[in-house]
Amino acid sequence: MSESVERTFADLGRILVVLPTYNEADNLERTLKRLRASVPEADVVVADDASPDGTGEIADRVAAEDPQVHVLHRPRKAGLGTAYRESFAWGLERGYDVLCEMDCDGSHQPEELPQLLAALRTSDLVIGARWVPGGRVKNWSKAREVWSRCANLYARLALGLPLGDATAGFRAFRRATLEGIDLHDVASQGYCFQIELAWRAYRTGFRIAQVPIVFLEREYGTSKMDRNVMIESFRRVTAWGAAYRVQQIRELVSGKRR
């Protein structure tokens, strides 16, 4: 982390970091330790989907020792989108001013969170981006990189979304941003959830910044990415894009008629 980035963020108000988990027993405790060291004033909520490997129990043990760590126990594996929606609602109800997303598997480095928070001072949503100048991935296969780049290119073309990394899940939101994008209507899962939130924020007129990050392939556990996540993203983005273009044409025709 750059020495020019401030390490205290009292001016942003109360900060909450959401960590969705499913079978992250090998990663949770080390991620929490690094996160609490990187932004000590931030609270954390672990949203665990009844992990059979004991992740929830580890979260409870850490929370019992650290009052800034909280746990949401969800009854079953219900998807990334619902985990974030429930956690954001939990945070908004408790008066947090900044709500952050971060993976628990080690791919998002907690030491880079201060850069996102610093950028939030002049933005409404900050995305920790891989596919922007200065951003990169480590230990990915070429096929995975090509897929990710293509998914982001498709989102840009279909939605007119001017972002290099709309699928990224390392983010910081202002409270007003989440309140202004009708979060309760977001039904997407997987990385499609990230595209939808970014698109809603963009169309609502919120200021979006992208901060370059280094994304690391996980060392422990297994990825939750599967074909269903990819299919959902393609279908939803295509449908949103079509509806958006129709709306643009109608507005253009209506404007000409007036």
N, C-alpha and C positions, 0 to 999 in steps of 0.2 A: 504494500500500500504506500502511495506517495506521502512523503512527510508533509506536503502542503495541505493534505486533507485533514480537517479538524477531527478530533476524536471525541468531542462532546457535542450533543445535539439537543440541548435543553430548549433551544429556541423553536424546535419543531413540535414540542409538546410530548405527550406520552406515546411511546413506540411499542408496537407489538409485532413479533415475528411469528409467522405460522409455519409449522413443520408438519406436513402430512406424512404419516408413516404406515407402512405395511411390511412386516418382516424386515425391520431395520435394526435388529438387536446388535448387530456387529458395528453399526455406525452411529446410533443415536447418542450415546454418552459422549463420544469424542466430538461429535458435531456440536452438542450443547455446550461443552467446555470451551471450544473455540469461539462459539458465538457469544457466550457471556463475557469472554475476555475481550472480544473485538468491539462490542457495543454494550458496556456494562449497564447502561441505563435502560436498555430494552428489556421488555418482558417477552416471554416465549410461551406459545401454546402448542402442545403436541397433539395433533388430531390422529388418533390411532384407530385403524379399522379392524379391531379385534385380532391383531396379529397372533398367529399360533406359535410364533417363535419367542414370545415373551417380551416383545418391544413395549407393550403397554405397562407391564410390571416394572420395567426399567425406568420408564417415564415417571411412574408413580414414586419410585424410590428417589429419583433426582428431585422431583417436585417437593417431596417431604423434607428435603434438606435445603432447598432453595425457594424462597417465597416468590421469586420472579418467574418461576417455571410453573406452568399450569398444564392440565391434561384433559382432553376431551376423548372419552371412550365411546366410539361408535360401534353399533352392534354387529356390523358385518362389513366386508369389503364392498364399498358402494361408489367408488370412483373418486378421482382427484377433484373434479368440479364440485361435487357435493361437499367434500372435505373442506375446500376453501370457502364455499358459501356459508357453511355452518360456522366455521372459525371466524370469518369476517363478521358475521352477524353477532357472534359472541363478543368480539372485540368492540364493535360499534355500540353495542348495548352497555358496555363498561367504560365508554368514554375515551377510547384511544384515538389519538389524532393522526397517527401514521400506522399503516398496516402493511407488512412486508410478506412476500412469498419467498420461500427458499426450500430447495430439495434437501433431504436429510442424508442422502447417500454419499456425500463427499464431492459431488460434481460441482456444487456451488461453494466457493470458498468464503467462509464467514469473514475473513480478513478483508474481503472486497466490499462488504456491506456498507462501511463508512463512505465509500465513494458514491454509492447510490443515494445515501441519505444526504450527502452534501449537495448533490445535483437536485434533490427534491426541493431545496430552498427556492429555486426558480422554476419549478415544474410542478405538475399535478400527478404525473405518473413517470417513474423512472424504470427503465428496463436494462438489466444487465445483459448486454448483447455480445454474441459470438461473431456474428457476420457483419461487423462494422470495422473500420480501420482501428487497429490496436487490439481487437478481440481475436480469440483463437480457441481451438480445442486441442486436447492432448489425449493420445492413445485411442483415437477413434479409427475405425476402418474407413477406407475411402468410400465404400458403398454407403455407410451411414452418413458421412459428410455430404455426399451428393444428394441423398434423400432429404436431409434437413435443408440444404440450400434450395432445392427445388420446391419444397413445401413453402418456404418463405417467399420465393419468387412467385409462386402461384397465388399466394395471399395478396401480394402487392398488385399483381395484374388483375385478379378477379374483383378485389375490393377497393382498389385505388388507395391502398394503405401504405403511406410513405415510410415504412420501417424496414430496416435490414434484418431484424430478428423478432418477428411477431410471435413466434412459437416459444420464445424463451420464458422460463419460469422463475427467474431471479428478479424480483420486482419490489418497488416501494410505491405505495399509493398514499395520497392525502385522503383523509376521511371524506372530504367533500366529493372526491372523484368517485369513490365507491357508492356514495349516496346518490350521485347524479347519473349513474348509468343503469339504473333499474336492475340491480344485482339479483334480485329475487326471480327475474325472468330469464336468467342465464341457465340454459339447460345442458350445455356442452360438457364433455368429459375430456380427459387427456390433454394433449397440447392444443386441441381445438378450443378448450376453455380459455387458454391464453390468447389465442387469436381473437376470440369474441370479445374479451374484456378490452383488448387494445383497440379493436375496431369501434366498439361502443364509445370508448373514451375519445377517440379521434373524431367521430361524427358528432359528439356532443360539444366539441370545441375545447377540450382540456389540452393543456400543454404536455407533450410527451417528449422525454429526453431518453437517449440511449447512451449508456456508459459501457465502454469495452471491458470485457472480463475474460479470464482464462477458465474454460470449462474443462474439468477433468473427468475422464471416464472412471466410474466407481471401481474401487479395489475390492470391496466385500459385498456379498449379496448378489441378487440378480435384478436385471432391469424389468420394469413393469410395462414397457412398450410392447404392443402386439399389433397384429393386423387390424383388429377391430378399431383401435385408436386411429390408425391411418385412414381407414374407410370412412369413419365418422367425420374426420376433418375434411376430407375431399368432398363428401356429400354436403356438409353444412356450408362450407365456403362457397361451393358452386351455387347453392340455393340463395345464399345471402348476396352473392355477386350479381346473380340474375335479377333479383328483386331490386337491388340498388340501381342497376342500369335502367330497368323499367321506370323506376321513380325519376331518374335523371331525365329520361326522354319525356315523361309526362310533364315535368316541371319546365322543360325547354319548350314544349308545344304550348303549354298554358301561357308561358311568358310571351311567346310570339303572338298568340291570339289577343292578349291584352294590349 
